[in-house]
Amino acid sequence: MSRLKGKIAVITGANSGIGLASAKRFVAEGAHVYITGRRQEELDKAIQAVGAGVTAVQGDVSNLEDLDRLFAKVRSDHGRIDVLFANAGLGATEPLGKITESAYDLVFGVNVKGTIFTVQKGLPLMRDGGSIILTGSTTASMGTPAFSIYSASKAAIRNLARSWTLDLKGTGIRVNVLSPGATATPGLLNGLARTSKKSTRQYFGYFSDGNSDPRGKYVWLVMDAILASGAAVVRRVLASVAEKSK
Ligand SMILES: NC(=O)c1ccc[n+]([C@@H]2O[C@H](COP(=O)([O-])OP(=O)(O)OC[C@H]3O[C@@H](n4cnc5c(N)ncnc54)[C@H](OP(=O)(O)O)[C@@H]3O)[C@@H](O)[C@H]2O)c1
């Protein structure tokens, strides 16, 4: 398969979970992929796991100098980006009344500020036909106990995309949001391990055990977002839901 042959992709937060699964798929489809993350050791492991066709640039998406360094590297290597997947994100489980300033700063700093400046700083390298994908969450449009800060940050992502499609009108650059439900990634599993079993069930009653590997499903949605319009992605999701409910 070579649906991304010759494409240059940047995936933030790709030394683990959904980002890493996407990097593997992108490379298998012929793209050269830049992956990022804060932990160099995990990036080294990711390079081994993905193989040729990947470049790792260590950095924190909430740090603007790190973003400048990332995009300077892509510019000097290739001069362009075809796919910008702003995926890095994290959460904190703190109920109202116990929300700390540090958790707020961390979650909004990475999920909202990090996404805004990843896209803004990567945009000058994008051309007509380019695809920007943001990772939102199903919790952006629902209530989840003790998860309000994370949920609100993902609601912001959804709205950023709505406004950015208007800002980018006429450029040929598309913006889509991938909104995963609970997915068995190291990020979610480590978060759950920090909570008690009872509260885990309370917070994530809809959590599946990951046996069906939903990461694969999200990666295919990401591929759709790159290759087709948002409307086509919605049609495909609705078709798949209709198929499952038969
Ligand atoms: N898993 C789910 O159930 C689920 C559901 C809805 C949405 N999501 C979203 O999906 C995305 C990926 O999460 P995941 O589940 O795959 O979790 P994961 O396995 O923890 O992956 C998160 C990735 O983001 C990176 N990251 C975190 N903070 C960063 C920062 N400040 N700068 C750069 N990279 C950073 C992590 O690397 P470092 O730690 O090395 O920085 C890691 O590569 C996130 O946006 C998450 O909110 C996940």
PDBQT file of the ligand as one rigid body, heavy atoms in Angstrom, charges set to zero:
ROOT
HETATM    1  N1  LIG A 301      -6.713   6.815  24.977  1.00  0.00    +0.000 N 
HETATM    2  C1  LIG A 301      -7.902   7.350  25.028  1.00  0.00    +0.000 C 
HETATM    3  O1  LIG A 301      -8.853   6.764  25.561  1.00  0.00    +0.000 OA
HETATM    4  C2  LIG A 301      -8.153   8.697  24.412  1.00  0.00    +0.000 A 
HETATM    5  C3  LIG A 301      -9.481   9.110  24.244  1.00  0.00    +0.000 A 
HETATM    6  C4  LIG A 301      -9.727  10.353  23.673  1.00  0.00    +0.000 A 
HETATM    7  C5  LIG A 301      -8.675  11.146  23.288  1.00  0.00    +0.000 A 
HETATM    8  N2  LIG A 301      -7.403  10.731  23.477  1.00  0.00    +0.000 N 
HETATM    9  C6  LIG A 301      -6.340  11.629  23.049  1.00  0.00    +0.000 C 
HETATM   10  O2  LIG A 301      -5.485  10.938  22.167  1.00  0.00    +0.000 OA
HETATM   11  C7  LIG A 301      -4.199  11.568  22.167  1.00  0.00    +0.000 C 
HETATM   12  C8  LIG A 301      -3.141  10.496  22.332  1.00  0.00    +0.000 C 
HETATM   13  O3  LIG A 301      -3.308   9.900  23.606  1.00  0.00    +0.000 OA
HETATM   14  P1  LIG A 301      -3.027   8.354  23.884  1.00  0.00    +0.000 P 
HETATM   15  O4  LIG A 301      -4.240   7.782  24.472  1.00  0.00    +0.000 OA
HETATM   16  O5  LIG A 301      -2.399   7.735  22.695  1.00  0.00    +0.000 OA
HETATM   17  O6  LIG A 301      -2.012   8.507  25.120  1.00  0.00    +0.000 OA
HETATM   18  P2  LIG A 301      -0.468   8.181  25.304  1.00  0.00    +0.000 P 
HETATM   19  O7  LIG A 301      -0.212   6.756  25.010  1.00  0.00    +0.000 OA
HETATM   20  O8  LIG A 301      -0.116   8.699  26.651  1.00  0.00    +0.000 OA
HETATM   21  O9  LIG A 301       0.204   9.123  24.221  1.00  0.00    +0.000 OA
HETATM   22  C9  LIG A 301       0.292  10.512  24.457  1.00  0.00    +0.000 C 
HETATM   23  C10 LIG A 301       1.449  11.054  23.658  1.00  0.00    +0.000 C 
HETATM   24  O10 LIG A 301       1.510  12.462  23.835  1.00  0.00    +0.000 OA
HETATM   25  C11 LIG A 301       2.849  12.802  24.204  1.00  0.00    +0.000 C 
HETATM   26  N3  LIG A 301       2.809  14.021  24.985  1.00  0.00    +0.000 N 
HETATM   27  C12 LIG A 301       2.148  14.277  26.147  1.00  0.00    +0.000 A 
HETATM   28  N4  LIG A 301       2.384  15.521  26.557  1.00  0.00    +0.000 NA
HETATM   29  C13 LIG A 301       3.221  16.074  25.636  1.00  0.00    +0.000 A 
HETATM   30  C14 LIG A 301       3.845  17.332  25.503  1.00  0.00    +0.000 A 
HETATM   31  N5  LIG A 301       3.684  18.300  26.422  1.00  0.00    +0.000 N 
HETATM   32  N6  LIG A 301       4.620  17.562  24.429  1.00  0.00    +0.000 NA
HETATM   33  C15 LIG A 301       4.811  16.600  23.495  1.00  0.00    +0.000 A 
HETATM   34  N7  LIG A 301       4.262  15.382  23.575  1.00  0.00    +0.000 NA
HETATM   35  C16 LIG A 301       3.489  15.133  24.644  1.00  0.00    +0.000 A 
HETATM   36  C17 LIG A 301       3.373  11.594  24.959  1.00  0.00    +0.000 C 
HETATM   37  O11 LIG A 301       4.784  11.513  24.950  1.00  0.00    +0.000 OA
HETATM   38  P3  LIG A 301       5.671  12.088  26.178  1.00  0.00    +0.000 P 
HETATM   39  O12 LIG A 301       4.997  11.672  27.443  1.00  0.00    +0.000 OA
HETATM   40  O13 LIG A 301       7.006  11.470  25.970  1.00  0.00    +0.000 OA
HETATM   41  O14 LIG A 301       5.693  13.556  26.002  1.00  0.00    +0.000 OA
HETATM   42  C18 LIG A 301       2.778  10.487  24.100  1.00  0.00    +0.000 C 
HETATM   43  O15 LIG A 301       3.571  10.261  22.961  1.00  0.00    +0.000 OA
HETATM   44  C19 LIG A 301      -4.252  12.605  23.276  1.00  0.00    +0.000 C 
HETATM   45  O16 LIG A 301      -4.516  13.877  22.740  1.00  0.00    +0.000 OA
HETATM   46  C20 LIG A 301      -5.414  12.139  24.126  1.00  0.00    +0.000 C 
HETATM   47  O17 LIG A 301      -5.990  13.198  24.855  1.00  0.00    +0.000 OA
HETATM   48  C21 LIG A 301      -7.112   9.527  24.018  1.00  0.00    +0.000 A 
ENDROOT
TORSDOF 0
